[in-house]
Amino acid sequence: MIGRFGGDEFAVIMSGTPAESAITAMLRVHEGLNTLRLPNTPQVTLRISVGVAPLNPQMSHYREWLKSADLALYKAKKAGRNRTKWRPDVRRKSSGFAEFF
């Protein structure tokens, strides 16, 4: 399922898909966008940053999952944008984040 999440952000929910397969799928999206050329603006290259976060059974609310994906997205942007990053463990504290518990 794909939907606009807000502003220029979109969410892709890949139910029953292992995280590694989701990452592979997003890398294919990167490749597709890098080769896509629009007829009226062939000089423009489309780029995306992606945060992948598996749904963890320990998460008590969907907001925890969204926060995990958002942190992975921030990690991708901080690493230089146009990347896919994975956030496997939302409960691990890093970079001073007190998290959301």
N, CA, C and O atoms as a GROMACS GRO file, in nm:
protein
  404
    1MET      N    1   0.084  -0.115   0.000
    1MET     CA    2   0.000   0.000   0.000
    1MET      C    3   0.090   0.124   0.000
    1MET      O    4   0.186   0.131   0.078
    2ILE      N    5   0.061   0.218  -0.086
    2ILE     CA    6   0.137   0.342  -0.096
    2ILE      C    7   0.041   0.458  -0.073
    2ILE      O    8  -0.069   0.461  -0.128
    3GLY      N    9   0.084   0.554   0.007
    3GLY     CA   10   0.001   0.672   0.031
    3GLY      C   11   0.083   0.792   0.070
    3GLY      O   12   0.193   0.780   0.124
    4ARG      N   13   0.028   0.908   0.042
    4ARG     CA   14   0.094   1.031   0.082
    4ARG      C   15   0.079   1.046   0.232
    4ARG      O   16  -0.031   1.034   0.287
    5PHE      N   17   0.191   1.071   0.298
    5PHE     CA   18   0.192   1.079   0.443
    5PHE      C   19   0.182   1.224   0.490
    5PHE      O   20   0.128   1.252   0.597
    6GLY      N   21   0.233   1.313   0.410
    6GLY     CA   22   0.228   1.455   0.444
    6GLY      C   23   0.337   1.530   0.369
    6GLY      O   24   0.449   1.480   0.356
    7GLY      N   25   0.304   1.648   0.321
    7GLY     CA   26   0.404   1.727   0.249
    7GLY      C   27   0.460   1.649   0.133
    7GLY      O   28   0.388   1.607   0.043
    8ASP      N   29   0.591   1.631   0.135
    8ASP     CA   30   0.657   1.554   0.029
    8ASP      C   31   0.697   1.415   0.077
    8ASP      O   32   0.788   1.354   0.021
    9GLU      N   33   0.630   1.365   0.178
    9GLU     CA   34   0.659   1.233   0.233
    9GLU      C   35   0.549   1.134   0.197
    9GLU      O   36   0.430   1.167   0.199
   10PHE      N   37   0.592   1.013   0.164
   10PHE     CA   38   0.500   0.905   0.130
   10PHE      C   39   0.534   0.785   0.217
   10PHE      O   40   0.648   0.768   0.259
   11ALA      N   41   0.435   0.703   0.243
   11ALA     CA   42   0.455   0.580   0.319
   11ALA      C   43   0.425   0.462   0.228
   11ALA      O   44   0.328   0.463   0.152
   12VAL      N   45   0.510   0.360   0.239
   12VAL     CA   46   0.489   0.236   0.166
   12VAL      C   47   0.481   0.125   0.270
   12VAL      O   48   0.577   0.102   0.343
   13ILE      N   49   0.368   0.058   0.276
   13ILE     CA   50   0.352  -0.052   0.371
   13ILE      C   51   0.357  -0.181   0.291
   13ILE      O   52   0.275  -0.204   0.201
   14MET      N   53   0.454  -0.265   0.325
   14MET     CA   54   0.476  -0.390   0.252
   14MET      C   55   0.447  -0.506   0.347
   14MET      O   56   0.539  -0.569   0.399
   15SER      N   57   0.322  -0.532   0.368
   15SER     CA   58   0.276  -0.633   0.462
   15SER      C   59   0.335  -0.770   0.429
   15SER      O   60   0.333  -0.815   0.315
   16GLY      N   61   0.388  -0.836   0.533
   16GLY     CA   62   0.443  -0.971   0.516
   16GLY      C   63   0.576  -0.976   0.444
   16GLY      O   64   0.620  -1.084   0.403
   17THR      N   65   0.641  -0.862   0.428
   17THR     CA   66   0.767  -0.855   0.354
   17THR      C   67   0.883  -0.844   0.452
   17THR      O   68   0.882  -0.754   0.538
   18PRO      N   69   0.983  -0.931   0.443
   18PRO     CA   70   1.101  -0.916   0.529
   18PRO      C   71   1.171  -0.783   0.502
   18PRO      O   72   1.167  -0.732   0.390
   19ALA      N   73   1.236  -0.728   0.604
   19ALA     CA   74   1.303  -0.598   0.591
   19ALA      C   75   1.403  -0.598   0.476
   19ALA      O   76   1.414  -0.500   0.403
   20GLU      N   77   1.477  -0.707   0.460
   20GLU     CA   78   1.578  -0.714   0.354
   20GLU      C   79   1.513  -0.700   0.216
   20GLU      O   80   1.568  -0.636   0.127
   21SER      N   81   1.396  -0.761   0.199
   21SER     CA   82   1.324  -0.751   0.072
   21SER      C   83   1.270  -0.609   0.050
   21SER      O   84   1.267  -0.560  -0.062
   22ALA      N   85   1.227  -0.545   0.158
   22ALA     CA   86   1.180  -0.407   0.148
   22ALA      C   87   1.294  -0.315   0.107
   22ALA      O   88   1.276  -0.225   0.024
   23ILE      N   89   1.411  -0.337   0.164
   23ILE     CA   90   1.528  -0.256   0.127
   23ILE      C   91   1.562  -0.278  -0.019
   23ILE      O   92   1.588  -0.182  -0.091
   24THR      N   93   1.562  -0.402  -0.064
   24THR     CA   94   1.590  -0.433  -0.205
   24THR      C   95   1.490  -0.362  -0.296
   24THR      O   96   1.527  -0.307  -0.399
   25ALA      N   97   1.363  -0.364  -0.258
   25ALA     CA   98   1.259  -0.298  -0.338
   25ALA      C   99   1.285  -0.147  -0.346
   25ALA      O  100   1.271  -0.088  -0.452
   26MET      N  101   1.323  -0.087  -0.235
   26MET     CA  102   1.349   0.058  -0.235
   26MET      C  103   1.474   0.092  -0.315
   26MET      O  104   1.480   0.198  -0.378
   27LEU      N  105   1.573   0.004  -0.315
   27LEU     CA  106   1.692   0.025  -0.398
   27LEU      C  107   1.656   0.020  -0.546
   27LEU      O  108   1.713   0.094  -0.627
   28ARG      N  109   1.561  -0.065  -0.581
   28ARG     CA  110   1.513  -0.069  -0.720
   28ARG      C  111   1.440   0.060  -0.756
   28ARG      O  112   1.450   0.107  -0.870
   29VAL      N  113   1.368   0.117  -0.662
   29VAL     CA  114   1.303   0.246  -0.685
   29VAL      C  115   1.409   0.353  -0.710
   29VAL      O  116   1.395   0.435  -0.801
   30HIS      N  117   1.516   0.352  -0.628
   30HIS     CA  118   1.627   0.447  -0.649
   30HIS      C  119   1.681   0.435  -0.792
   30HIS      O  120   1.695   0.535  -0.862
   31GLU      N  121   1.709   0.313  -0.834
   31GLU     CA  122   1.764   0.290  -0.968
   31GLU      C  123   1.668   0.341  -1.076
   31GLU      O  124   1.710   0.405  -1.172
   32GLY      N  125   1.540   0.312  -1.059
   32GLY     CA  126   1.441   0.357  -1.157
   32GLY      C  127   1.434   0.508  -1.167
   32GLY      O  128   1.426   0.563  -1.277
   33LEU      N  129   1.436   0.575  -1.052
   33LEU     CA  130   1.431   0.721  -1.053
   33LEU      C  131   1.557   0.783  -1.111
   33LEU      O  132   1.551   0.885  -1.180
   34ASN      N  133   1.672   0.721  -1.085
   34ASN     CA  134   1.798   0.775  -1.138
   34ASN      C  135   1.805   0.769  -1.289
   34ASN      O  136   1.873   0.850  -1.351
   35THR      N  137   1.735   0.674  -1.350
   35THR     CA  138   1.738   0.662  -1.496
   35THR      C  139   1.619   0.729  -1.564
   35THR      O  140   1.617   0.744  -1.686
   36LEU      N  141   1.520   0.769  -1.486
   36LEU     CA  142   1.400   0.832  -1.542
   36LEU      C  143   1.431   0.974  -1.587
   36LEU      O  144   1.492   1.052  -1.513
   37ARG      N  145   1.390   1.009  -1.709
   37ARG     CA  146   1.406   1.144  -1.760
   37ARG      C  147   1.270   1.194  -1.808
   37ARG      O  148   1.202   1.126  -1.885
   38LEU      N  149   1.233   1.310  -1.762
   38LEU     CA  150   1.107   1.370  -1.804
   38LEU      C  151   1.128   1.447  -1.934
   38LEU      O  152   1.228   1.518  -1.946
   39PRO      N  153   1.038   1.434  -2.030
   39PRO     CA  154   1.058   1.496  -2.161
   39PRO      C  155   1.082   1.647  -2.158
   39PRO      O  156   1.167   1.697  -2.231
   40ASN      N  157   1.011   1.719  -2.074
   40ASN     CA  158   1.024   1.865  -2.070
   40ASN      C  159   1.143   1.913  -1.988
   40ASN      O  160   1.186   2.027  -2.003
   41THR      N  161   1.196   1.828  -1.902
   41THR     CA  162   1.311   1.865  -1.818
   41THR      C  163   1.408   1.749  -1.808
   41THR      O  164   1.424   1.691  -1.701
   42PRO      N  165   1.475   1.713  -1.919
   42PRO     CA  166   1.564   1.596  -1.917
   42PRO      C  167   1.686   1.614  -1.826
   42PRO      O  168   1.750   1.515  -1.789
   43GLN      N  169   1.719   1.737  -1.791
   43GLN     CA  170   1.834   1.762  -1.705
   43GLN      C  171   1.804   1.735  -1.557
   43GLN      O  172   1.896   1.729  -1.475
   44VAL      N  173   1.677   1.718  -1.523
   44VAL     CA  174   1.637   1.696  -1.384
   44VAL      C  175   1.648   1.548  -1.350
   44VAL      O  176   1.596   1.462  -1.421
   45THR      N  177   1.716   1.520  -1.239
   45THR     CA  178   1.725   1.384  -1.187
   45THR      C  179   1.642   1.375  -1.060
   45THR      O  180   1.659   1.455  -0.968
   46LEU      N  181   1.554   1.279  -1.055
   46LEU     CA  182   1.470   1.260  -0.936
   46LEU      C  183   1.546   1.176  -0.834
   46LEU      O  184   1.611   1.077  -0.869
   47ARG      N  185   1.538   1.217  -0.710
   47ARG     CA  186   1.607   1.146  -0.602
   47ARG      C  187   1.513   1.133  -0.482
   47ARG      O  188   1.424   1.214  -0.461
   48ILE      N  189   1.537   1.026  -0.404
   48ILE     CA  190   1.459   1.007  -0.282
   48ILE      C  191   1.549   0.958  -0.169
   48ILE      O  192   1.652   0.895  -0.192
   49SER      N  193   1.508   0.989  -0.050
   49SER     CA  194   1.568   0.932   0.070
   49SER      C  195   1.460   0.844   0.133
   49SER      O  196   1.343   0.882   0.139
   50VAL      N  197   1.501   0.726   0.180
   50VAL     CA  198   1.405   0.628   0.231
   50VAL      C  199   1.448   0.580   0.369
   50VAL      O  200   1.566   0.551   0.392
   51GLY      N  201   1.353   0.571   0.459
   51GLY     CA  202   1.375   0.509   0.588
   51GLY      C  203   1.290   0.384   0.599
   51GLY      O  204   1.168   0.390   0.585
   52VAL      N  205   1.354   0.271   0.622
   52VAL     CA  206   1.284   0.143   0.633
   52VAL      C  207   1.281   0.101   0.780
   52VAL      O  208   1.384   0.103   0.848
   53ALA      N  209   1.164   0.065   0.828
   53ALA     CA  210   1.150   0.020   0.967
   53ALA      C  211   1.053  -0.096   0.973
   53ALA      O  212   0.936  -0.081   0.939
   54PRO      N  213   1.101  -0.213   1.016
   54PRO     CA  214   1.009  -0.326   1.030
   54PRO      C  215   0.915  -0.305   1.148
   54PRO      O  216   0.952  -0.242   1.248
   55LEU      N  217   0.796  -0.358   1.136
   55LEU     CA  218   0.701  -0.353   1.246
   55LEU      C  219   0.745  -0.454   1.350
   55LEU      O  220   0.755  -0.574   1.321
   56ASN      N  221   0.770  -0.407   1.470
   56ASN     CA  222   0.820  -0.489   1.579
   56ASN      C  223   0.703  -0.524   1.672
   56ASN      O  224   0.630  -0.434   1.713
   57PRO      N  225   0.685  -0.651   1.706
   57PRO     CA  226   0.574  -0.689   1.795
   57PRO      C  227   0.579  -0.622   1.932
   57PRO      O  228   0.477  -0.614   2.000
   58GLN      N  229   0.696  -0.572   1.972
   58GLN     CA  230   0.708  -0.504   2.102
   58GLN      C  231   0.651  -0.362   2.098
   58GLN      O  232   0.631  -0.300   2.202
   59MET      N  233   0.626  -0.311   1.980
   59MET     CA  234   0.572  -0.176   1.967
   59MET      C  235   0.425  -0.177   2.009
   59MET      O  236   0.345  -0.256   1.959
   60SER      N  237   0.392  -0.090   2.102
   60SER     CA  238   0.256  -0.089   2.154
   60SER      C  239   0.162   0.002   2.076
   60SER      O  240   0.041  -0.003   2.094
   61HIS      N  241   0.217   0.084   1.989
   61HIS     CA  242   0.135   0.179   1.914
   61HIS      C  243   0.199   0.202   1.777
   61HIS      O  244   0.321   0.200   1.765
   62TYR      N  245   0.116   0.225   1.676
   62TYR     CA  246   0.169   0.246   1.541
   62TYR      C  247   0.260   0.368   1.534
   62TYR      O  248   0.346   0.375   1.446
   63ARG      N  249   0.243   0.463   1.624
   63ARG     CA  250   0.329   0.583   1.623
   63ARG      C  251   0.475   0.547   1.649
   63ARG      O  252   0.564   0.614   1.599
   64GLU      N  253   0.499   0.443   1.726
   64GLU     CA  254   0.636   0.398   1.750
   64GLU      C  255   0.699   0.350   1.620
   64GLU      O  256   0.816   0.379   1.592
   65TRP      N  257   0.623   0.279   1.540
   65TRP     CA  258   0.670   0.230   1.411
   65TRP      C  259   0.699   0.347   1.318
   65TRP      O  260   0.802   0.350   1.251
   66LEU      N  261   0.608   0.444   1.313
   66LEU     CA  262   0.629   0.562   1.228
   66LEU      C  263   0.751   0.641   1.274
   66LEU      O  264   0.827   0.691   1.191
   67LYS      N  265   0.770   0.652   1.404
   67LYS     CA  266   0.887   0.723   1.457
   67LYS      C  267   1.014   0.650   1.416
   67LYS      O  268   1.114   0.714   1.382
   68SER      N  269   1.012   0.519   1.420
   68SER     CA  270   1.127   0.439   1.379
   68SER      C  271   1.160   0.465   1.232
   68SER      O  272   1.277   0.483   1.196
   69ALA      N  273   1.058   0.466   1.148
   69ALA     CA  274   1.080   0.495   1.005
   69ALA      C  275   1.131   0.637   0.985
   69ALA      O  276   1.217   0.660   0.900
   70ASP      N  277   1.079   0.730   1.062
   70ASP     CA  278   1.123   0.869   1.052
   70ASP      C  279   1.269   0.883   1.092
   70ASP      O  280   1.344   0.958   1.029
   71LEU      N  281   1.311   0.813   1.197
   71LEU     CA  282   1.452   0.816   1.239
   71LEU      C  283   1.542   0.756   1.131
   71LEU      O  284   1.652   0.805   1.108
   72ALA      N  285   1.496   0.650   1.066
   72ALA     CA  286   1.573   0.590   0.956
   72ALA      C  287   1.582   0.688   0.839
   72ALA      O  288   1.686   0.698   0.775
   73LEU      N  289   1.474   0.759   0.811
   73LEU     CA  290   1.475   0.859   0.704
   73LEU      C  291   1.574   0.970   0.736
   73LEU      O  292   1.649   1.012   0.649
   74TYR      N  293   1.574   1.018   0.861
   74TYR     CA  294   1.668   1.121   0.904
   74TYR      C  295   1.812   1.071   0.885
   74TYR      O  296   1.899   1.146   0.842
   75LYS      N  297   1.835   0.946   0.919
   75LYS     CA  298   1.966   0.885   0.902
   75LYS      C  299   2.008   0.885   0.754
   75LYS      O  300   2.124   0.912   0.723
   76ALA      N  301   1.915   0.855   0.665
   76ALA     CA  302   1.943   0.855   0.521
   76ALA      C  303   1.976   0.995   0.473
   76ALA      O  304   2.071   1.014   0.396
   77LYS      N  305   1.900   1.093   0.517
   77LYS     CA  306   1.927   1.232   0.476
   77LYS      C  307   2.060   1.280   0.530
   77LYS      O  308   2.135   1.348   0.460
   78LYS      N  309   2.089   1.247   0.655
   78LYS     CA  310   2.214   1.289   0.717
   78LYS      C  311   2.335   1.225   0.648
   78LYS      O  312   2.443   1.284   0.644
   79ALA      N  313   2.317   1.105   0.594
   79ALA     CA  314   2.427   1.033   0.528
   79ALA      C  315   2.454   1.087   0.387
   79ALA      O  316   2.546   1.041   0.320
   80GLY      N  317   2.375   1.181   0.341
   80GLY     CA  318   2.401   1.240   0.211
   80GLY      C  319   2.283   1.238   0.117
   80GLY      O  320   2.298   1.270  -0.001
   81ARG      N  321   2.168   1.204   0.166
   81ARG     CA  322   2.044   1.200   0.087
   81ARG      C  323   2.053   1.098  -0.026
   81ARG      O  324   2.157   1.038  -0.049
   82ASN      N  325   1.941   1.081  -0.095
   82ASN     CA  326   1.930   0.983  -0.204
   82ASN      C  327   1.979   0.845  -0.160
   82ASN      O  328   2.051   0.777  -0.234
   83ARG      N  329   1.938   0.804  -0.041
   83ARG     CA  330   1.981   0.675   0.016
   83ARG      C  331   1.863   0.605   0.082
   83ARG      O  332   1.758   0.665   0.107
   84THR      N  333   1.884   0.478   0.108
   84THR     CA  334   1.789   0.400   0.187
   84THR      C  335   1.860   0.354   0.313
   84THR      O  336   1.968   0.295   0.305
   85LYS      N  337   1.801   0.380   0.428
   85LYS     CA  338   1.858   0.336   0.555
   85LYS      C  339   1.752   0.256   0.630
   85LYS      O  340   1.632   0.277   0.615
   86TRP      N  341   1.801   0.165   0.711
   86TRP     CA  342   1.717   0.073   0.786
   86TRP      C  343   1.732   0.100   0.934
   86TRP      O  344   1.844   0.120   0.983
   87ARG      N  345   1.623   0.100   1.005
   87ARG     CA  346   1.624   0.117   1.151
   87ARG      C  347   1.565  -0.010   1.212
   87ARG      O  348   1.444  -0.019   1.232
   88PRO      N  349   1.650  -0.107   1.243
   88PRO     CA  350   1.600  -0.237   1.288
   88PRO      C  351   1.549  -0.240   1.432
   88PRO      O  352   1.458  -0.317   1.462
   89ASP      N  353   1.606  -0.159   1.520
   89ASP     CA  354   1.571  -0.171   1.661
   89ASP      C  355   1.532  -0.036   1.717
   89ASP      O  356   1.618   0.044   1.755
   90VAL      N  357   1.405  -0.010   1.722
   90VAL     CA  358   1.356   0.120   1.768
   90VAL      C  359   1.385   0.144   1.915
   90VAL      O  360   1.394   0.259   1.957
   91ARG      N  361   1.400   0.040   1.993
   91ARG     CA  362   1.418   0.058   2.137
   91ARG      C  363   1.562   0.091   2.176
   91ARG      O  364   1.588   0.134   2.288
   92ARG      N  365   1.656   0.071   2.085
   92ARG     CA  366   1.795   0.104   2.115
   92ARG      C  367   1.810   0.256   2.116
   92ARG      O  368   1.766   0.323   2.022
   93LYS      N  369   1.871   0.310   2.218
   93LYS     CA  370   1.891   0.454   2.226
   93LYS      C  371   2.020   0.488   2.150
   93LYS      O  372   2.123   0.422   2.167
   94SER      N  373   2.013   0.593   2.068
   94SER     CA  374   2.130   0.636   1.994
   94SER      C  375   2.122   0.785   1.970
   94SER      O  376   2.014   0.843   1.967
   95SER      N  377   2.237   0.846   1.952
   95SER     CA  378   2.246   0.988   1.918
   95SER      C  379   2.170   1.077   2.016
   95SER      O  380   2.124   1.185   1.980
   96GLY      N  381   2.157   1.032   2.139
   96GLY     CA  382   2.092   1.114   2.240
   96GLY      C  383   1.941   1.116   2.232
   96GLY      O  384   1.877   1.187   2.310
   97PHE      N  385   1.881   1.040   2.143
   97PHE     CA  386   1.736   1.036   2.135
   97PHE      C  387   1.682   0.965   2.259
   97PHE      O  388   1.722   0.852   2.288
   98ALA      N  389   1.594   1.028   2.331
   98ALA     CA  390   1.530   0.964   2.444
   98ALA      C  391   1.417   0.874   2.396
   98ALA      O  392   1.353   0.804   2.474
   99GLU      N  393   1.396   0.878   2.267
   99GLU     CA  394   1.289   0.803   2.201
   99GLU      C  395   1.154   0.856   2.246
   99GLU      O  396   1.143   0.973   2.282
  100PHE      N  397   1.054   0.777   2.244
  100PHE     CA  398   0.919   0.826   2.257
  100PHE      C  399   0.839   0.740   2.351
  100PHE      O  400   0.718   0.724   2.335
  101PHE      N  401   0.906   0.684   2.451
  101PHE     CA  402   0.839   0.597   2.548
  101PHE      C  403   0.820   0.670   2.679
  101PHE      O  404   0.766   0.614   2.774
   0.00000   0.00000   0.00000
